[in-house]
């Protein structure tokens, strides 16, 4: 009888333990698949690099095809997700609450971006990668882009106020510099000299006239500004605006359902994206010999910002363990590493914050779309390090004024960087021009930019997610007064203090644990009966 009683007591315990393991595996299955996909992509790419003859561009395109399908699907969801989430989120808040949330988010974005720039400058001045590293060769077939700093910042304002709501989904205004008197060399090619290059002879400079035109590309900044204004107006309309708010809330919910379908395809697409990129590299060993110190400096800065600066800011504001918060954000970080696009990662980020951490939907709908557009901590750090690295390689004597100029320009340029792969290269030309370096110098770091771009994108996404947690914590009282409006989070599934003890205060956490223990005790007592 004693043996039977012991067996009956052991079996339910082992069964419960097995069920917990299965539940944990099922809950984290997608994260495990993403990790396996990254490892398989690296292994497949390394194996295919040994093939002789080397892969042609056509064969690499075929290898990357499943990954291109993933990027297309994620990019396709950006427009409906940005517009519907911002409109429904702001329409569910009163004007005062939305203003407070927006102010907190903008202050956080500017603060962390400036901290990232300062960190990058300190590391570069201390390590001096441009002096320690080997001389990098500039590719001869690269084409330079002539940029005027003032025109570039005016373009950001133009993009904020699009003249056509449909056209902003696939075109955006930019200012091109057209040579007035084209000075040609023997081959008939235009001189790439810019008016900001202090080292060039004034007699050989070409005069450029600005031409505002529209180029292919999604105007995400215009979408964000329009959606914010439209959402605030709908919210102020009261009952008359309720049908519009419910329409956009339903559209956002339907888009998130599509995200849930697409995300299960992501391991396949990520594996082929990584393998194609590894195969595409020409000479990996030579590249890292030349740019090794630069690469390590940027990686050290990104690591310090991701695991020290951002968690410290989160801890000082929220007073919670940031690494317990961070451990539930693995899925968006892996997606950012693979896709190298914060905009493409945005659907995964929003889903993860709502489901894994219980962040209020209204905060997520505002903070993440805006953050994916203007919050670029990793890009700002990378641009500051890159410009100082180029200056060290050129032997330029950068004084304190130049460093301050780099800090402010890198912060502003990062805000204007699009959330697409390698957008930082375009905005870096602005920073180079601000300190008088020719835009040709971007070619010095092109060899490793593809890899650094993935890590700085992950840091950009991480900054957005920490920002969502901070803004949610600071806005709890404001959000409690908006439970009864359309699109609000009056349902219990988003009561963070009840469903997610990780984000609650100590008393809530103790009550949660005591209730769990009492429920367990009652369950065991009933099973014995």
N, C-alpha and C positions, 0 to 999 in steps of 0.2 A: 504493500500500500504506500509506503514511504517513497519507493522508487517511482511509482506511478504519479504520486503527487509532485515529486521533483521534476519529472519529465513534463508534466502538464504545466508547471511553472516556467520551465526553460523554453519550451516551444513557443509560447506567445512572445517572450522576450526576443528570441532569435528572429521570429517572424517580423516583429516590429522593427528590429535593427535592419533586416534585409529590405524591408519596405522603405526605410529612410534612405538607404543607399541607392535603391532604384529611383526614388523620388529625386534625390540630388543629381543623379546622372541624367535623368530625363529633363530636369530643369536647366542643366548646364550642357546639354547635348550640342547645341549650336556653337557654343564657345569651344568645346572640344573639337568639333569638326573644323572650325576656323583655324585652330592651332595645327591640326593635322594637315590642312590644306596648305598653310604656309610652309610647313616642313617639306611636304611633298613637292611643292612648287620649287623650292630651293634645290632639292635633290634632283628633280627632273631637269631643271635648267643646267645644273652643274654636269649632269650626265650627257645632255645633248651638246654641251660645249666641246666635248671631246671628239665629236664627229668630224670626219674629214671627207669632202670639203665642208667648210663652214656653212651654216644656214644662210640662205639668201633672204633678201627682204620680203619676198613673196612667201617663203616658207615661214618666216617669223610672223607674218600677218595671219597665216592660217593657224599657227600655234596660239596666237593671242585671240582668235575669234571668239571662243567661249567667254573670255574676259571682257571683250568689247560688248557682248550681249548684256552682261551684268552692268557695265557702266551705262549703257543705253537705258536699261530699265530703271536704274537709280536716278539718272539725270531726268528721265521722263516724269518722275514723280516730284521733282523739285517745284515746278510751277504751281500745281494744285495744292501742294503741301504748304508752301510759303504763304500763299495768299489766303487759303482757308484757315490755317492755324492762327495767323496774325489777326485776321478780321474777327473770327469767332472768339479768340482769346481776349481781345481788347473790347469787343462788344459786350462781353460778359462782366466787364468792370466799369465802375463809374469813372468819371474823368479824373477825380483826385487820386483814386487808387492806381489807375493806369499811369498817371504822371509820376507817382512815387516809385512804382516798380521800374519804369523806364529810367528815372534818374539814378536809382541804385544800380541798375545794370550798366549804364553808361559810365558811371564813376568806377565801377569794378573793371570794366574793359580798359579804360584809359590808365588806371593804376597798374594793372598787371602787365599791360603792354609796355609801359614805361619802365617797369621793373625788369622786364625781359631785356630791353635794350641796354639798360645800365649794366646788367649782369654780363651780357655779351661783350660790351666795351671793356669791362674790368678784366675779363678772361683774356681777351685778345691783347690788351696792353701788357698783361702779366706774362703770358706764354710766348707772345710774339711769333706766331706761326709763319708769317711772311719772311722772317729772317732765318728761322731755324730750318724751314722746309727747303726742298730742292726747287730749282728754277722750273716753272711750268711753261710749257710751250703753248703759244696761242695758235689755234687752228687757223689756217689761211683761208678757209672757205666760208668763214662766218660772216654774216651780213650784220651791220650795225644799224641801230635805230636812233634817229635824231629825236631828242626829247627836249621840250621846254617845260621847266618845272611849273611855272605859273599856269600854262595851258593845261597841264595834267590835272592840277587841282581844280581848275574850272570845269574840266570834263566830269569830275565827280559830282559837281553841282548840277551840271546838265543831265547826268544820268539819274540824279535823284528826282527829277521832274520830267518824265518822258512825255513826248507829245502824242504818242499812240500806244494805247494799252495792249493792243494785240502785237504790235511790232516789237515791244520791249521784251517779248518772250524769245526773240531770236536775233535782235539787233540792238546795238548800243552806240551812242555818239562818242566819237573820239576826235582829237585834233591832230591832223597829220602836218608834218613840216615839209613843204614843197620848196625845192631850191629855186630861187629867182634867177640866178646866173649860175648855171650848172658848170662847175669846173671839172673837166674830164681829164683822166690820165691817158696814157697811150692806148689802153684797151677800150677807152670810151666809157668807163665806169665812173659813177659819181663819187666825189670825195666824201668820206664819212665823217669829216671834221664837224664838230659842234661848236656853237658860239660860247659854250661854257669851258672849253679846253684852254687853260691858261698857258699850256706849253706849246701850243701851235702858233704858227706865224699868222699875224692878222691879215697879211696880204693874200694868204692861201685859203682863208676862210670863205665859206659859201653863205650867202644871205638866204634865209628861209622865210617863207610866208606861211602863215597858218591857214589850214583848210579844214573846217569842221565837216566831217562826213560820218556815215554810219557803217560799222563793220559787223561781221557775223559774230555772235556771242550773246549769251543771255544777260539781260540787264537786271541782275538780282537786286542791286541797290535801288533801282526804280520801283521794283515790285515791293520791296520792304517799305519804302516811304509811302507809296500809294496805299498799301494795305494798312499801315498804322493809322494814317489819316482817315481812311474809310471806316476802319473798325471803331475809332473814337467817335466819329459822327453817328454811326449806327447805334452805338451805346447811348448816346445822348438823346436819341429819338424816343427812347422809352418803349411803350407798347407798340408804337407804329413800326419800330425797327426790329421787333421781336421775330417776325417771320424771316427777315434777312439773316438775323443772327442764327436762327435755328437751321436755315439752309446751309450756311457756311460751316456750322458745327457738324451737320450730317456729312457734308463734303469732306471735312477733315477726318471724320471717323471712317468713311469709306476709303479714303486714301491710306490711312493707317492699316486697314485690312489688306489692301494691296501690298503694302510694305511687308506684312507678315508672310505673304506668299512669295514675294521676291527674295526675301532674306534667306530662305532655305536653299535657294540656288547659289547663294554667294560663295560657299566653299568651293564649288566647281569653278566658278569664274575667277576667284582669287588664285587658285592653284595655277591656272593657265596665264594669268596676268604676271605673276611672279616669275614663272619659268621662262616666259617670252622675254622679260626684261633682263634676266640673267644671261640668256643666250645672246642678247643684242649687244652686250658690252664687248668692246674691241680688245683692250689689253688691260685687264683688271690689275695685275701686279704693277705695271708701270704707272698706272693712274694713281694708285695709293702711295707709291714711293714719292711721287712729286707733290701730292696734296695731302699727305698723311697727317701732318700737324694741323693743317686747316680743318680737316675732317674731324680729328679728335677734339679740337677746340669747340667746334659747333656742337658735337655730340655731348661734350661735357656741359656746355651751357644749357642745352635742351634737357639733359638729365637733371641738372640742378634745379631748373625752373619747374620741371614736372614733379619731382619728388621732394623738393625742399620749399621753394617759394610758394607755389600754389597750395600745397597742403598746409603750410604755415598760415597763409591768409585765411584759408577755410577754418583752421583751428582757432585763430584769434577772433573770428567773427561768430562762428557757430558753437565753439567750445565742445566739439565732438572729435572723435578719432577720425582723421581724414583717410587713413588707409583702409579702414573698414568700409568707408564710402567708396574708395577707389576700387576695391576688389570686385564690386558689382558692375563696374564699367568696362570690363575687359572686351566685351563684344564690339562696342563702337571703336575702341582703340585698335583692335585687330583689323576691322573694316577700313579704318583710316590709313593704316600701314599699307594695306593692299591696294586701295583705290587711289591714294594720294590726292584725295579731294574731300574737303570738309563739307561742301555742298552735297556731294553724293552720299556722304556718311550721315547727313542730317536726319533722314527718316529712321535710321537705326538708332541714333542718339535719342530722339524723342521717344521712341518705343521703349528703350531701355530705362530712361529716367522715370517714365510713368509706371511701367510694370515692375521693375526691379527695386526701385527706391521710393515709389509712391509720391514723387514730386507733383504738386498741384498742376493739373492740366493747363490752367491759364498761365502759370509761370512758364511752363515748358513751351507753350505756343508762342510766347513773346520772346523769351531769352534766347532760345536755340536758333530760330531763323535770323534774328538780328545778330547774334553772336557769330553765326556762320558767315556773315557778310562783313562785319566790322571788327571782330575780335580775333586778331592774328598774332598771338604772343610768339609762337615759334618762328613765324615769318619775320617779325620785327627783330628778334634776336639774330636770326640768320643774316639779315641784311646788314646789321651793324657790324657783325664779325667779318662778313665778306668784304665790305668797303674798307675797313681797317686793314684787313689782310692784303688787299690789292695795293693800298697805300704803302704798306711795309715792303712789298715786293718791288714797287716803283722807287723806293728810297725817298718818299715824300716825307717832309717834316710837318706832321699834323699837330697844331697847337690846340690849346684848350677850346678856343672858339670853333675850330673845325670839329672837334669831338661833340660839342654841344649842338652844332648844326646837324651832325650825323644822327644824334639822339632824337632830335625833334623831327627831322625829315623821315627817319626810319619809322618812327611811331605813326606819323601821318600817312606815309606810303603804305604801311601794313594795313591800316584801316581801309584804304582804297583797293587792296589786293582782292581779286576775285577768288572765290573758293574753288578753284579748278587747279589741275596739276600744273606745277611750275609757273604759277602766276607771279611768284616772288621775283623771278628773273626780269619781268617787265617793269615792276615797280622799283627794282634795284637801280635801274637806269636813272631814275629820279634822284636817288641818293648819291650816285656817282656824279651826276651833273651838279648837285648842290655843293660839292667840295672841289669841283674843277677837274675831275678825272674823265677821260673819254669813255664813251659807252662801249667801245671795243673791248675794254678790260673785262666785261662780263664773260668773255670767252675763256678767261683764265680758270674759272671754276666750273665750267660746264661739265667736265668729265665726271664729277661726283655729285652734281646737283640732283640727278634722278633719285639717288639713294637718300640724300639729306632731305629732299622734298617729302618723302614718306614719313620721316620721323618728325619734321616740323609740323606736318599736317596732324599727326597724332597729338602733338602738344597743343595745337590750336583747338582741337576737339576736346581735349582734356580741360582746357581753360573754360570752354563753354559749359561743360558739365559741372565743374566746380562752381561756376557762376550761377547756374540754376539752383544748386543747393543753397548758396549764400543768399540769393535774392528771395528764395522761398522762405528761409528762416527769418529774414528781416521783414517779410511782408505777411506774416501769419495773421496778425491782427487785422490788417487791411482786407485780407482774403476772407476772413470769417464774416465780414459784413456783406459779402456778395454771394451768399449761398443760393439765393432764390432767383438769380438772373439766368437767362438762357446761356447754356454753355458752361455754367459754373460747375463746381465740384461739390455739390451738396450731398452726393451719394457717399456712403460709408467707405467705398473702396478707395477713396483718396484722403481719408482721415489718417494722416501720417502718424500722429501720436498713438493711434490704436493699432494700425496694421503694420507699421514699420518702427519698431522700438529703436532702431539704429539712429533715426532722426529726431527722436523725442528726448525730453529732458530726463534727468535721473529718476524723478518720482514716477513718471510714466513707465520707465523701464522696470523699476522695482515692482510696480503694480502688474505689469505684463508678466514678469517672471513668477510672481506669487500666484497669479491666476492660472498660469500654465501648470505650476506645481500642484495646485488644488485640483485642477481638471484631471491631471495624471493620477493623483491619489484616488479621486472618485472613480476613474475608469478602472484602476486596478482592483478597487474594492468591489465594483460591480462584477468584474470578471471572476473574482474569487467566489462571490455568491452564486 
